Amino acid sequence: MPELPEVEALAEFLREEAVGRTVTRVDAVAISALKTFQPPITDLAGRTIAAVGRYGKFLDLTMRAQGATEGSGDTGAAEDLHLIVHLARAGWLRWSTSLADKPPRPGKGPLAVRVHLGDGVGFDLTEAGTQKRLATYVVTDPALVPGVFRLGPDPLADEFTEQALGDVLKAAGRAQLKGILTDQARIAGIGNAYSDEILHAARLSPFKPANGLSAAETTALYAAIRSVLADAAVRARGLAAKDLKAEKKTNLAVHGRTGQPCPVCGDTVREVSFADSSLQYCPTCQTGGKPLADRRLSRLLK
């Protein structure tokens, strides 16, 4: 799943490549990806991409009507529209300088939405697999998207201080750290991979309850959140959209590395499986050398 560093890198890429270009056509291929219908996504044609932002794991493309300017005060000008995109677990944005002009046919392929920016330039929103969760919204205000409205603080924002993290942990009570980090209403932008990396860097068990952290552990968790995400964002900066996935995978310490040696201590990276996901951790670095119970595996062995 694309998380905060990758989505921010995509936003930066689009600021360089797409801002100032005019949408010539939008092909809505997968109806399941359209979460709003008024105004229709096809109404973006003729508008210029004026800015690209990010809210957690949501991309925000500001679409401005021809002749309108920001803050012009012209009450007769059409208001900005926002194309909000959530790539979900298996979605991606693919930039192209050679898009086919012929409208794509709806089908079972990965293509969900195609945005034409003229002269063959544009991008596809694609989603692999059968669980179609990629979501697009066309709204006048990003806060009208429920997922954006509910977001917690951005962990790379200046306002996200150690005290702010402490407030999040206090409100979470006995909730486990892994769930807190991936709960978008508590902290925005962290997903399954970077939560594993953060907890490994902080030397904390993913199952440790929030109210069980000492002051020193809270400080370590805050430092890990900031450093892991900031370092990933720096590595992703300037990369083409097509290269971001590979960059992420090659720099993970424990996530997706079950059975491999921990790069810090050499112990074997372990896994706990759930119904539709899994987490990875190092017993020596994070749980005092004790493997965590994997209830799903235990049931299979009975």
Backbone torsions as a table, in degrees:
resi	resn	phi	psi	omega
1	MET	NA	130.4	173.5
2	PRO	-62.8	130.4	-180.0
3	GLU	-116.5	-172.8	-172.0
4	LEU	-47.7	-50.5	-177.7
5	PRO	-60.8	-41.2	-178.7
6	GLU	-71.5	-39.3	179.5
7	VAL	-68.0	-38.0	175.9
8	GLU	-64.6	-39.3	177.4
9	ALA	-65.2	-39.2	175.8
10	LEU	-62.9	-41.2	178.5
11	ALA	-61.8	-43.0	178.9
12	GLU	-64.7	-40.7	178.1
13	PHE	-60.1	-45.3	-179.4
14	LEU	-68.5	-31.8	175.6
15	ARG	-61.9	-36.9	179.7
16	GLU	-76.0	-41.2	-170.0
17	GLU	-98.4	-29.9	-170.0
18	ALA	-109.3	-29.5	-177.9
19	VAL	-61.7	132.0	-177.0
20	GLY	96.4	-14.5	177.4
21	ARG	-86.8	151.5	-178.6
22	THR	-103.7	134.4	177.7
23	VAL	-71.5	123.6	178.7
24	THR	-96.3	-28.5	178.6
25	ARG	-165.8	149.6	173.2
26	VAL	-124.1	125.3	176.4
27	ASP	-102.8	113.2	175.5
28	ALA	-91.3	104.3	-173.5
29	VAL	-92.4	-42.2	-179.3
30	ALA	-109.9	109.5	-179.3
31	ILE	-60.8	-29.3	-179.0
32	SER	-61.8	-22.0	-179.0
33	ALA	-82.8	-12.2	-177.1
34	LEU	-91.8	112.3	-177.5
35	LYS	-100.7	-10.7	172.3
36	THR	-130.3	153.6	-176.2
37	PHE	-129.0	-7.8	178.5
38	GLN	-137.7	110.5	2.1
39	PRO	-74.4	154.8	178.8
40	PRO	-67.9	153.2	-178.1
41	ILE	-62.7	-26.7	178.9
42	THR	-67.4	-17.4	177.8
43	ASP	-69.9	-7.2	177.1
44	LEU	-73.4	-18.6	178.1
45	ALA	-59.6	134.4	-179.0
46	GLY	92.8	-10.3	178.2
47	ARG	-94.9	154.0	-179.1
48	THR	-102.1	138.1	175.4
49	ILE	-73.3	110.9	-174.1
50	ALA	-95.3	-25.5	-178.2
51	ALA	-164.2	158.7	175.8
52	VAL	-133.3	127.1	179.8
53	GLY	-129.5	-177.2	-179.7
54	ARG	-142.6	138.1	171.5
55	TYR	-126.5	105.4	-175.3
56	GLY	57.8	-119.3	178.1
57	LYS	-100.6	15.4	177.7
58	PHE	-98.7	134.1	170.2
59	LEU	-89.7	143.3	179.2
60	ASP	-128.6	111.6	175.6
61	LEU	-104.3	114.4	178.0
62	THR	-80.0	122.0	-177.6
63	MET	-109.4	116.6	-173.8
64	ARG	-108.8	136.2	178.9
65	ALA	-66.1	149.4	179.2
66	GLN	-58.4	133.7	177.5
67	GLY	87.9	-15.0	179.3
68	ALA	-84.9	149.0	177.0
69	THR	-131.4	151.1	-178.4
70	GLU	-64.0	130.0	176.5
71	GLY	66.5	23.8	-177.3
72	SER	-73.7	-22.0	-178.4
73	GLY	76.0	8.0	179.6
74	ASP	-79.1	102.0	-176.8
75	THR	-68.8	-14.6	179.6
76	GLY	-87.4	-12.5	-178.7
77	ALA	-80.1	147.2	177.9
78	ALA	-66.5	140.2	-179.7
79	GLU	-73.7	158.7	178.0
80	ASP	-62.2	147.4	168.1
81	LEU	-112.0	154.6	179.3
82	HIS	-122.5	125.6	170.6
83	LEU	-92.9	107.9	-179.9
84	ILE	-100.3	130.9	-176.4
85	VAL	-126.6	129.5	169.9
86	HIS	-118.1	119.4	-173.2
87	LEU	-80.5	-9.0	178.1
88	ALA	56.7	-153.4	-172.8
89	ARG	-78.2	-38.3	-171.3
90	ALA	-120.7	16.6	-179.5
91	GLY	-89.9	161.7	177.0
92	TRP	-157.5	160.3	174.6
93	LEU	-108.6	123.7	-177.9
94	ARG	-116.4	113.2	-179.4
95	TRP	-81.7	144.0	-179.4
96	SER	-144.8	148.8	171.7
97	THR	-111.0	11.7	-179.0
98	SER	-144.5	49.6	177.1
99	LEU	-66.5	140.0	176.2
100	ALA	-69.2	137.9	-179.5
101	ASP	-75.6	-26.5	-179.5
102	LYS	-68.7	130.2	179.7
103	PRO	-59.4	134.1	179.1
104	PRO	-70.3	151.2	179.8
105	ARG	-89.7	134.6	175.3
106	PRO	-58.6	142.8	-179.7
107	GLY	-170.1	-157.8	-177.2
108	LYS	-98.1	9.3	-179.1
109	GLY	-75.4	-178.9	-176.0
110	PRO	-77.4	-17.0	-174.9
111	LEU	-69.0	127.6	178.3
112	ALA	-108.7	-48.7	-178.2
113	VAL	-143.2	139.2	174.7
114	ARG	-121.5	128.2	179.7
115	VAL	-113.3	116.0	179.5
116	HIS	-91.9	134.2	179.8
117	LEU	-119.5	16.7	175.9
118	GLY	93.0	144.3	176.1
119	ASP	58.1	34.6	178.3
120	GLY	81.8	-5.1	-178.7
121	VAL	-86.1	145.2	176.5
122	GLY	162.5	-164.9	-179.9
123	PHE	-147.2	152.7	174.7
124	ASP	-106.8	142.1	166.8
125	LEU	-102.9	117.7	-174.7
126	THR	-122.4	160.4	178.2
127	GLU	-148.4	121.9	179.0
128	ALA	-82.3	161.2	174.8
129	GLY	83.6	-176.0	-176.3
130	THR	-101.6	-16.7	178.5
131	GLN	-86.0	95.3	-174.0
132	LYS	-85.0	100.8	-177.2
133	ARG	-120.0	-6.4	176.2
134	LEU	-55.3	137.5	-173.6
135	ALA	-133.0	135.7	173.5
136	THR	-124.9	143.3	179.4
137	TYR	-133.9	140.6	171.4
138	VAL	-117.3	112.9	-173.4
139	VAL	-139.3	164.1	176.1
140	THR	-87.4	-14.8	-179.2
141	ASP	-147.8	126.0	-179.4
142	PRO	-55.2	-29.7	-179.4
143	ALA	-66.2	-12.0	176.7
144	LEU	-76.0	-12.4	175.4
145	VAL	-84.3	118.7	-174.9
146	PRO	-53.1	-42.1	-179.0
147	GLY	-64.7	-33.2	176.7
148	VAL	-73.4	-42.6	-178.5
149	PHE	-59.8	-34.8	-175.0
150	ARG	-86.9	-4.4	-173.5
151	LEU	-61.5	142.0	171.8
152	GLY	-81.4	-168.9	-177.6
153	PRO	-66.4	150.4	176.1
154	ASP	-80.1	124.5	-173.6
155	PRO	-70.2	-11.5	175.9
156	LEU	-102.5	-0.1	178.8
157	ALA	-74.2	151.7	179.0
158	ASP	-60.2	-29.7	-177.5
159	GLU	-72.7	-15.3	-179.8
160	PHE	-85.3	87.2	-179.2
161	THR	-94.7	174.5	175.4
162	GLU	-61.7	-34.9	176.6
163	GLN	-64.2	-39.6	177.9
164	ALA	-62.3	-41.1	176.0
165	LEU	-63.9	-41.4	178.0
166	GLY	-58.6	-38.7	178.1
167	ASP	-65.4	-39.7	177.8
168	VAL	-62.3	-45.7	-178.5
169	LEU	-65.9	-39.6	179.3
170	LYS	-62.8	-42.7	179.9
171	ALA	-68.3	-24.0	-176.3
172	ALA	-79.7	-17.9	177.8
173	GLY	62.1	-123.0	-176.8
174	ARG	-90.9	8.2	178.2
175	ALA	-60.6	146.3	-176.8
176	GLN	-79.5	149.8	-174.3
177	LEU	-58.5	-41.8	-179.1
178	LYS	-57.9	-46.0	-179.9
179	GLY	-67.7	-34.6	179.1
180	ILE	-65.5	-45.6	-176.9
181	LEU	-65.2	-30.5	-177.2
182	THR	-96.3	-1.8	177.4
183	ASP	-81.3	108.4	-173.9
184	GLN	-65.7	-21.3	177.5
185	ALA	-77.2	-16.5	178.0
186	ARG	-96.9	-48.3	177.9
187	ILE	-140.9	129.8	-173.0
188	ALA	-89.3	135.4	165.9
189	GLY	102.5	-12.4	-178.4
190	ILE	-94.4	132.9	179.2
191	GLY	-118.5	-158.4	-173.6
192	ASN	-63.9	-43.0	-175.4
193	ALA	-69.3	-53.5	-175.1
194	TYR	-72.3	-23.5	173.7
195	SER	-66.2	-40.6	174.5
196	ASP	-60.5	-44.8	-178.4
197	GLU	-65.2	-40.7	179.9
198	ILE	-64.2	-46.7	-178.4
199	LEU	-66.2	-34.2	175.7
200	HIS	-66.1	-45.2	179.6
201	ALA	-63.4	-34.3	-179.4
202	ALA	-84.9	-6.9	-179.7
203	ARG	60.9	46.2	-177.7
204	LEU	-124.6	143.8	176.7
205	SER	-69.5	138.6	177.1
206	PRO	-64.4	-20.7	-178.2
207	PHE	-96.0	2.3	-179.4
208	LYS	-67.0	133.6	179.0
209	PRO	-73.8	148.2	-176.8
210	ALA	-58.9	-39.4	-176.8
211	ASN	-79.9	4.6	177.2
212	GLY	-99.5	2.0	-177.8
213	LEU	-81.3	136.7	171.3
214	SER	-79.4	171.1	177.7
215	ALA	-60.9	-40.2	-179.6
216	ALA	-66.6	-38.1	179.4
217	GLU	-69.3	-36.1	176.3
218	THR	-63.7	-41.9	177.5
219	THR	-62.1	-42.5	179.8
220	ALA	-65.5	-39.7	179.0
221	LEU	-65.4	-43.2	179.0
222	TYR	-61.7	-45.5	-179.7
223	ALA	-62.3	-38.4	-179.7
224	ALA	-68.2	-41.8	177.8
225	ILE	-57.2	-50.2	-176.5
226	ARG	-66.4	-44.6	-173.9
227	SER	-73.8	-43.5	-178.6
228	VAL	-62.7	-45.9	-178.5
229	LEU	-70.5	-42.7	-179.1
230	ALA	-64.4	-42.9	179.9
231	ASP	-63.7	-41.7	179.1
232	ALA	-64.8	-38.9	179.5
233	ALA	-65.5	-38.3	178.8
234	VAL	-66.0	-43.0	-179.8
235	ARG	-64.4	-34.3	-177.3
236	ALA	-80.3	-21.6	-174.9
237	ARG	-61.9	131.2	176.7
238	GLY	87.8	-8.9	178.7
239	LEU	-77.9	147.8	173.3
240	ALA	-67.7	152.9	-177.1
241	ALA	-54.0	-36.8	-175.9
242	LYS	-69.6	-15.8	-175.9
243	ASP	-100.4	-5.0	-171.9
244	LEU	-69.9	-40.2	-178.3
245	LYS	-61.3	-46.1	-177.9
246	ALA	-64.7	-37.9	179.9
247	GLU	-62.7	-42.4	-179.4
248	LYS	-61.2	-49.0	-174.5
249	LYS	-63.3	-35.9	-174.5
250	THR	-77.3	-9.2	-176.3
251	ASN	-117.0	17.6	178.4
252	LEU	-90.5	137.1	-178.1
253	ALA	-85.1	-41.9	-177.4
254	VAL	-127.3	-33.5	-175.4
255	HIS	-64.5	129.4	-179.1
256	GLY	73.0	13.7	-176.1
257	ARG	-118.4	30.9	179.5
258	THR	-53.7	130.7	178.6
259	GLY	88.1	-10.0	179.5
260	GLN	-94.4	161.3	-179.8
261	PRO	-73.1	140.1	174.1
262	CYS	-63.0	131.8	-178.6
263	PRO	-70.2	-11.5	-179.8
264	VAL	-93.2	-49.5	-173.0
265	CYS	-118.2	-15.2	179.8
266	GLY	91.0	-8.1	176.3
267	ASP	-63.7	162.8	-179.5
268	THR	-80.3	128.9	177.4
269	VAL	-68.3	129.3	-179.0
270	ARG	-105.6	169.4	-177.6
271	GLU	-134.6	146.4	167.6
272	VAL	-120.7	125.6	-176.3
273	SER	-101.1	144.2	174.8
274	PHE	-121.6	-174.6	-175.3
275	ALA	-58.8	-44.9	-176.0
276	ASP	-131.8	18.6	179.0
277	SER	-160.7	179.2	176.8
278	SER	-152.8	161.3	174.1
279	LEU	-125.9	154.5	177.9
280	GLN	-123.6	149.4	-176.9
281	TYR	-158.4	166.1	175.4
282	CYS	-109.6	118.6	-179.8
283	PRO	-58.3	-44.3	-178.2
284	THR	-64.1	-44.5	-176.9
285	CYS	-75.4	-28.8	-166.9
286	GLN	-120.9	-26.4	-172.8
287	THR	-129.7	29.5	177.0
288	GLY	64.1	24.7	178.9
289	GLY	86.9	-3.0	-177.0
290	LYS	-96.7	125.8	175.5
291	PRO	-65.5	143.0	176.7
292	LEU	-79.4	149.2	179.1
293	ALA	-69.4	131.2	175.8
294	ASP	-108.3	93.5	-173.4
295	ARG	-62.2	-34.6	-179.9
296	ARG	-64.7	-44.5	178.4
297	LEU	-65.1	-38.7	-179.9
298	SER	-61.0	-39.9	179.5
299	ARG	-65.9	-36.0	-179.6
300	LEU	-69.3	-28.5	-177.6
301	LEU	-83.2	-14.1	-178.7
302	LYS	-70.8	NA	NA
